[in-house]
Amino acid sequence: AKAQSLIGLVDYQAGSIVSKTLMEKPTGTVTLFAFDQGQGLSEHTAPFDAMVHVLDGKVEVTISKNPVILEQGDMIIMPANQPHALKAMVKFKMMLIMIRS
């Protein structure tokens, strides 16, 4: 066991979205993402609940057509089967925790 800074485990890349899976189990996943400014994920749905925790920067998260601005330290739950999208307002990093059970 070794303590690590989450922010330092994934780096920004110009014009890209970078991801790093930290844990993948049958019951869920924990993934880090780094989004360059203006990058995002188009509207989609997932069959499982997921939590976004913003580690750095600022993002607009839209869930069922309702936009919410999140900044460092903020989190939001994206319910299963609800359409959601993300857009980086500035460079941002997040931890995504998806629970499958």
C-alpha positions in Angstrom: 0.0 0.0 0.0 1.3 3.4 -1.0 -0.4 6.8 -0.8 -0.5 8.6 -4.2 -1.9 11.9 -5.5 -4.8 11.2 -7.9 -4.1 14.4 -9.9 -0.6 13.2 -10.7 -1.6 9.8 -12.0 -3.0 11.1 -15.4 -1.5 13.9 -17.5 -3.1 16.4 -19.9 -2.5 16.1 -23.7 -3.3 18.9 -26.1 -6.6 18.3 -28.0 -7.2 15.0 -26.2 -8.9 13.1 -23.5 -6.6 10.8 -21.5 -7.9 8.0 -19.3 -6.3 5.6 -16.8 -8.2 2.7 -15.2 -7.2 2.3 -11.5 -9.5 -0.6 -10.7 -11.7 -2.9 -12.7 -13.9 -5.4 -10.9 -17.1 -7.2 -11.7 -18.9 -4.8 -9.4 -17.5 -1.5 -10.8 -14.6 0.6 -12.1 -12.5 3.5 -11.0 -11.0 5.6 -13.8 -9.1 8.8 -14.0 -9.6 11.2 -16.9 -7.8 14.4 -18.1 -9.7 16.5 -20.6 -8.1 19.3 -22.6 -10.1 22.5 -22.7 -13.1 22.2 -25.1 -12.9 18.4 -25.1 -15.9 16.4 -24.0 -18.1 13.3 -24.1 -21.2 13.6 -26.2 -24.6 12.7 -24.7 -24.9 9.0 -24.0 -26.5 6.7 -21.4 -25.0 4.0 -19.2 -26.8 1.1 -17.6 -25.1 1.8 -14.2 -24.9 4.7 -11.7 -21.7 6.7 -11.9 -20.0 9.3 -9.7 -17.8 12.1 -11.1 -15.4 13.7 -8.7 -13.6 16.8 -10.2 -9.9 16.8 -9.2 -8.8 19.8 -11.1 -10.3 22.5 -13.4 -13.9 23.1 -14.4 -16.5 21.1 -16.4 -20.1 21.4 -17.5 -22.0 18.1 -16.8 -25.4 17.8 -18.4 -27.8 15.2 -17.0 -31.2 14.8 -18.6 -30.8 18.2 -20.3 -29.9 19.9 -17.0 -26.4 21.5 -17.1 -24.4 21.7 -13.8 -21.0 23.4 -13.5 -18.5 21.5 -11.4 -15.1 22.7 -10.1 -12.2 21.2 -8.2 -13.6 19.2 -5.2 -17.1 19.0 -6.5 -18.9 15.7 -7.3 -22.1 14.6 -9.0 -24.0 11.3 -9.4 -25.1 10.4 -12.9 -28.0 8.0 -12.5 -28.2 4.8 -14.6 -30.1 5.1 -17.9 -30.2 9.0 -17.8 -28.6 10.8 -20.7 -25.5 12.7 -19.8 -22.7 14.6 -21.4 -19.4 16.4 -20.3 -17.6 19.4 -21.7 -14.4 20.8 -20.4 -14.7 24.6 -19.8 -11.0 24.6 -19.0 -8.6 21.7 -18.7 -10.0 19.4 -16.1 -9.3 16.1 -14.4 -11.9 13.8 -12.9 -12.2 10.4 -11.2 -15.2 8.4 -12.5 -16.5 5.7 -10.2 -19.0 3.3 -11.8 -21.0 0.9 -9.7 -22.4 -2.1 -11.4 -24.3 -3.7 -8.5 
